[in-house]
Amino acid sequence: MSLIFLNGLPIITIELKNPWTNQTVYKAKTQYQDRDPNEPLFQFGRCLVHFALDTDEAWMTTRLAGKNTYFLPFNKGHNHGKGNPVNPNGHKTAYLWQDILTRPSLANILEHFVLLEGKPKDPLTKKTLIFPRYHQRDVVQGLLADAQQNGTGKTYLIQHSAGSGKSNSITWLAFQLIQLYPQQSTDPLFNSVIVVTDRQNLDKQLRDNIRDFSEIKNIIAHAKHSSDLKTALEEGKKIIITTIQKFRFIVEEIENLGDNRFAVIIDEAHSSQSGRSADTLNLTINKDDEEEEDNQDKILQVMKGRKLSKNASYFAFTATPKPATLEKFGRPTPDGGFAPFHLYSMKQAIEEGFILDVLANYTTYKSYYEIQKSIQANPLFDTATAQKKLKAYVEGHKDTIASKAEIIVTHFLENVVNPKKMKGKAKGMVVTRSISAAIRYYFQIQQRLRQHNATFQAIVAFSGKKTVDGIEYSEDSLNGFPSKDIEDNFKDDKYRLLIVANKFLTGFDEPLLHTMYVDKKLQSVRAVQTLSRLNRCNNKLGKTDTFILDFYNTTDDIRTAFAPFYTATSLSEATDVNVLHDLKEALDDVGVYETSEIEDFNHHFFNGADAEQLSPIIDTAAQRFNHDLDLEDADKIDFKIKAKQFVKIYAQLACLIPFNNLHWEKLHWFLKFLIPKLHVRNPQHDQLDELLNSVDLTTYGIERVTLNQAIPLDADSREINPQNPNPRGYHEDEKHHDPLDEIIATFNQRFFGQWNATPEEQKIKLVKLARHVATNPNYQTQVVNNPDTQNSRLAISKLIKQAINQERRNELTLYRNYASDADFQRALETSIIRILEADRNNPAK
């Protein structure tokens, strides 16, 4: 054993092993566990940290407790996972003595990182000694060095997974930023550091940490209101903690206080679980199934159209960066893309044991339905839209939800409660597609819990009020306690199931959550955020696994959603802005508004005019659209779709690109207020209401497709593409109409027939194979962007063959036909190529 002393006091012990003599780091851990923790040298608080070390791996602990000693990895990470990379100049762990334990580094760690957490009056044994993990020190030191060299006005994206210890990383960064001085300057680089978060505990943690670090009093301010924030900024408080909802005010005040310099740390990953925040400019109606706006969207919306102030730098932490977030905060790459400044991946967090792999036990179900006409007539309906409407009708039907509720309750009782998962404390979440579905699930689950004489109840969570079957419901009326108490009450043993509709899907960190039941389409960032509610470890209760039962998504759907965020996420290229030219031209041609009206509206709006002055301008254009112009229903729908698209795309792009196009900015604000007053009548809506009144659900069945299947993810870095905002509109003449009899027959054939017997199911197989090809990393470069037609054709054949090999076990008959029948092979490849081409030609589909 080796010791490191400071002024004669031992501060670090090291147990170093050599694998070449069959002595590894695991032997070092065992030796520490065999030490008597009551010996003075090994008593808690006598030394800062104990390192177990060999030439390949480094582990550490700050508290020796015999066999219960818990070691944390202190490794760099390798291939976005655990371990260390090969060191061409020596041992893999040489960084420990060449960097970490050098005099300057160790002095910095002692001054700025080491923490003894706990109340001043707590006995030493009740406190916790914190020593930074490798990536925590690395990200803080890297950000400080870059800011010191490059000054203010910069952006930084930190992609750190759950389990990375973001709370401590943010507090360490905040404290050290206020003490950062530019090279050869006696003035600090930042006058104030603003931490933007939705986590109440972060405020206390910051205050406690700063108290431990510094003797300076009253350097932290918590700004609950805009007035508090304004006062704190003007008074020059060193660290100001506020919420995402105040971000708009922060950006504006920073611009006003141009003589001061600010660092803004954005704790994005923990989104608010209270639903969509109020926005005075948000004039849209909150639909029943509308998704919650997450913090990335809120932040980018605030920064829309603003050139970053040179007196502020932004440090954004997130585990799941969206394309726009990468483009706004990420670092440009040589090939024209964007990447995070620092990475601690989901893969590394899982492999190092800081979070659980939520895809390790995934069970999927498939529904089968049969419907019949309840009328004698045989009207025509748009086929594609009718099929979607019928599926939504069936999935939301009370009999369908009753069947799934029975599966949920039975599974939870038999596989979570009775085996006493997590010492009998494990809880579950039911994720539904809408508020109506959540309420119906609540009644069905509560009824079955009573039938099974369960000793616990369910809680339902949704925003606002909702009328279902003629009765208005709210969280308070259903749960019997105020909405604000849901999170606290869910910790009680009295409640074990939480049924949600767009609430608690992000930012809800409950280590008691073990099982999730999903009945909602999940894609991309939303899928990762939702399922990751389960990944928090709970060592005290022995949480070693998680379980997901999914009624809606396939394992391929979930794999596709998680793949970009498992290791390193980067953006392939910048967003194309040409679509705004096309949209504006199409909107101008209709004649709904005049240029003078746009100018007049913006003049009044930005000079603080009240609604009485603005309304006449908007009403004039609305009158023209609704009554004066001779527009067909389809033309009106097309205009409104394009107007909404212009507003949305401009808002996204304006936060990325410092536009100088004043016409776009003015049209954006004019349309934002005009759109709610544009009245359109969609004949399809009336027809689809007629459709649902013309059918009855006669048969519903559900069967398990996969059981406890692990969903493997690719360890390679993944690029995501920028949002593809192509102009789209409403084209009635492109829709295909069929008689109701044929629509019902196709629907029943698709959802009730045998898998290998129907053409519709064969189509599903082809689409699945095409998806494999489209998600192959070589598809874009070797096929789509390949100017050589012959080589492109050879490449696509190779990728199709790879896709079929991937599905070999599931589709053995198809594989045999493909391998043995040349005609079948050609026909299959042609069909897959047509599907891929159709998707490329219709990206808005």
CORSUL-V24830 format. One record per helix or strand of 3 or more residues. SS is the DSSP state (H for helix, E for strand). FROM is the first residue (numbers start at 0). TO is the last residue. If there is no record, write none. Layout:
ss-><SS/SS>
from-><FROM/FROM>
to-><TO/TO>
//
This chain:
ss-><E/E/H/H/H/E/E/H/H/H/E/H/E/H/E/H/E/H/E/H/E/H/E/H/E/H/E/H/E/E/H/H/H/E/H/E/E/E/H/H/E/E/H/H/E/H/E/H/H/H/H/H/H/E/E/H/E/H/H/H/H/H/H>
from-><1/8/18/24/39/48/57/65/93/102/114/123/127/133/154/165/191/199/219/225/238/243/261/294/311/322/341/345/361/379/382/397/420/426/434/456/464/470/474/482/494/512/523/538/546/554/568/577/594/610/632/661/682/694/717/731/736/739/758/778/788/811/821>
to-><5/15/20/33/41/52/60/67/99/111/116/125/129/149/159/176/195/212/221/234/241/255/266/301/317/328/343/350/372/381/394/416/423/431/450/460/467/473/478/489/499/518/533/540/549/565/570/589/604/627/653/676/691/708/719/733/738/751/773/783/805/819/840>
//
